[in-house]
């Protein structure tokens, strides 16, 4: 299965929440797509359907394919601690997600493209693997020859949220991954226990 590249609002409407961030089109039509979108007579979802929908939502939100997601879950389940929290921490530690969180790119999809096109370094070395998992203390920087790119400068100019597990040096265009975020620091509406239950079947 290829990565989804269609209309993001359609997917957001499917899950009834703006999973890709603020979306004025979603605000106008915050009901499921299709001719029965307004219908209130939809049958109640089964437990399995609810769990599957939560997993699909997280996959779309972070731009992860099925095989990658399953591998990440297996890794999370082998670690000490709460599996659901481990899963979210591993996903948040991905390079493409961190580039987005630092404000170098306006979206996770754009961050994935920047990484793939070798515009980002980790600890001074170019890394072009979006799924690369960062460790505490890793330094993420915009490659020197890429620092004048309009897309990067525009994104940094509109940089909004700051995150406790990340540091950003505007002058050097360098960020630091301090440590994986605590569960309460991840503000996305994710019910990770449903995903754990799905994989436990």
C-alpha positions as CSV (number, residue, x, y, z in Angstrom):
1,X,0.0,0.0,0.0
2,X,1.4,3.4,-1.0
3,X,1.3,6.4,1.4
4,X,-1.9,8.4,1.2
5,X,-1.5,11.6,-0.8
6,X,-5.1,12.6,-1.3
7,X,-7.2,15.3,0.3
8,X,-6.4,15.6,4.0
9,X,-9.7,17.1,4.9
10,X,-11.5,14.0,3.7
11,X,-9.5,11.9,6.1
12,X,-10.0,14.3,8.9
13,X,-13.8,14.2,8.3
14,X,-13.7,10.4,8.3
15,X,-12.3,10.5,11.9
16,X,-14.4,13.5,12.9
17,X,-11.4,15.5,14.1
18,X,-8.7,17.7,12.5
19,X,-5.9,15.1,12.7
20,X,-3.6,17.1,10.4
21,X,-3.9,20.3,12.4
22,X,-6.2,23.4,12.0
23,X,-8.3,23.1,8.9
24,X,-10.9,25.7,7.8
25,X,-12.6,23.2,5.4
26,X,-13.0,20.7,8.2
27,X,-14.6,23.4,10.4
28,X,-17.2,23.9,7.7
29,X,-17.9,20.2,7.2
30,X,-17.1,18.4,10.4
31,X,-19.1,15.4,9.6
32,X,-18.2,12.2,7.7
33,X,-17.8,12.4,3.9
34,X,-20.4,10.9,1.6
35,X,-24.1,11.3,1.0
36,X,-25.0,9.9,4.4
37,X,-22.6,12.1,6.3
38,X,-25.3,13.9,8.2
39,X,-27.2,10.7,9.1
40,X,-27.6,10.0,12.8
41,X,-28.8,6.5,12.2
42,X,-25.4,4.9,11.7
43,X,-25.2,1.6,13.4
44,X,-23.0,1.4,16.5
45,X,-19.4,0.3,15.8
46,X,-18.1,-3.0,17.1
47,X,-15.2,-3.0,19.6
48,X,-12.9,-4.3,16.8
49,X,-14.0,-1.5,14.5
50,X,-13.3,1.2,17.1
51,X,-9.8,-0.3,17.8
52,X,-9.0,-0.5,14.1
53,X,-10.2,3.1,13.5
54,X,-7.9,4.4,16.3
55,X,-4.9,2.6,14.7
56,X,-5.7,3.9,11.3
57,X,-6.1,7.5,12.7
58,X,-2.6,7.4,14.2
59,X,-1.1,5.9,11.0
60,X,-2.6,8.8,9.0
61,X,-1.7,11.4,11.6
62,X,2.0,10.5,11.6
63,X,2.2,9.2,8.0
64,X,3.3,5.7,8.8
65,X,2.6,2.6,6.7
66,X,1.2,-0.6,8.1
67,X,4.4,-2.6,8.1
68,X,6.3,0.2,9.8
69,X,3.6,0.7,12.3
70,X,3.5,-3.1,13.2
71,X,7.3,-3.1,13.6
72,X,7.2,-0.1,15.9
73,X,4.5,-1.7,18.0
74,X,6.5,-4.9,18.3
75,X,9.5,-2.8,19.4
76,X,7.3,-0.9,22.0
77,X,5.9,-4.2,23.4
78,X,9.4,-5.5,24.0
79,X,10.5,-2.5,26.0
80,X,10.0,-2.1,29.7
81,X,7.1,0.1,30.8
82,X,3.6,0.7,29.4
83,X,3.3,-0.5,25.8
84,X,1.0,2.2,24.7
85,X,3.2,5.0,26.0
86,X,6.3,3.3,24.6
87,X,4.5,3.2,21.2
88,X,3.8,6.9,21.2
89,X,7.3,7.8,22.4
90,X,8.9,5.8,19.6
91,X,6.6,7.5,17.0
92,X,7.4,10.9,18.5
93,X,11.1,10.1,18.3
94,X,11.0,9.6,14.6
95,X,13.2,12.1,12.7
96,X,10.4,13.4,10.3
97,X,8.1,14.0,13.3
98,X,10.8,15.9,15.2
99,X,11.6,18.1,12.2
100,X,7.9,19.0,12.1
101,X,7.8,19.6,15.9
102,X,10.9,21.9,15.7
103,X,9.1,24.0,13.1
104,X,11.5,23.3,10.2
105,X,8.6,22.1,8.2
106,X,4.9,23.1,8.3
107,X,3.6,19.5,8.3
108,X,4.8,15.9,8.8
109,X,4.5,15.2,5.1
110,X,6.7,18.2,4.3
111,X,9.2,17.2,7.0
112,X,9.4,13.7,5.5
113,X,10.2,15.3,2.1
114,X,12.9,17.5,3.6
115,X,14.5,14.5,5.3
116,X,14.3,12.3,2.1
117,X,15.9,15.1,0.0
118,X,18.9,15.3,2.4
119,X,18.2,18.7,3.9
120,X,18.6,17.6,7.5
121,X,21.5,16.3,9.6
122,X,21.7,14.4,12.8
123,X,24.8,14.9,14.9
124,X,26.5,16.5,11.9
125,X,25.8,13.6,9.4
126,X,23.1,13.8,6.7
127,X,20.3,11.3,7.4
128,X,17.7,10.8,4.7
129,X,15.6,8.1,6.5
130,X,12.3,9.7,7.8
131,X,11.7,6.8,10.2
132,X,15.2,7.2,11.9
133,X,14.6,7.0,15.6
134,X,16.4,9.7,17.6
135,X,18.1,9.2,21.0
136,X,18.3,11.6,23.9
137,X,20.9,14.3,23.2
138,X,20.8,14.0,19.4
139,X,21.3,17.3,17.5
140,X,19.1,17.9,14.5
141,X,20.1,20.7,12.1
142,X,19.2,22.1,8.7
143,X,22.0,21.2,6.3
144,X,24.2,24.3,5.7
145,X,23.6,24.5,2.0
146,X,19.8,24.2,2.6
147,X,19.5,27.1,5.1
148,X,18.4,29.6,2.5
149,X,15.5,27.4,1.2
150,X,12.4,29.6,1.2
151,X,10.1,26.7,2.4
152,X,12.3,26.2,5.5
153,X,12.6,29.9,6.3
154,X,8.9,30.5,5.9
155,X,8.1,27.5,8.2
156,X,10.5,28.8,10.8
157,X,9.1,32.3,10.6
158,X,5.6,30.9,11.5
159,X,7.0,28.5,14.1
160,X,4.4,28.2,16.8
161,X,4.3,25.6,19.6
162,X,7.4,24.8,21.6
163,X,7.8,21.4,23.2
164,X,9.4,20.6,26.5
165,X,11.4,17.7,25.1
166,X,13.0,19.8,22.3
167,X,15.3,22.8,22.2
168,X,15.9,25.1,19.2
169,X,18.8,27.4,18.4
170,X,17.5,29.9,15.9
171,X,20.9,31.3,15.0
172,X,22.5,28.0,14.3
173,X,19.3,26.4,12.9
174,X,19.9,23.5,15.2
175,X,17.6,21.6,17.5
176,X,18.2,19.2,20.3
177,X,16.2,16.1,21.1
178,X,16.4,16.2,24.9
179,X,14.5,13.0,25.6
180,X,11.4,11.1,24.5
181,X,8.3,13.0,25.6
182,X,6.2,12.0,28.6
183,X,2.8,10.7,27.8
184,X,1.1,13.9,29.2
185,X,3.2,16.1,26.9
186,X,1.7,14.5,23.8
187,X,-1.4,16.5,23.3
188,X,-2.9,14.7,20.3
189,X,-6.2,13.0,20.9
190,X,-5.0,9.4,20.8
191,X,-6.4,6.4,22.8
192,X,-3.3,4.2,22.6
193,X,-4.9,1.5,24.8
194,X,-7.3,0.7,21.9
195,X,-4.3,0.0,19.7
196,X,-2.7,-2.2,22.3
197,X,-6.0,-4.2,22.6
198,X,-6.2,-4.6,18.8
199,X,-2.7,-6.1,18.5
200,X,-3.3,-8.3,21.6
201,X,-6.1,-10.2,19.9
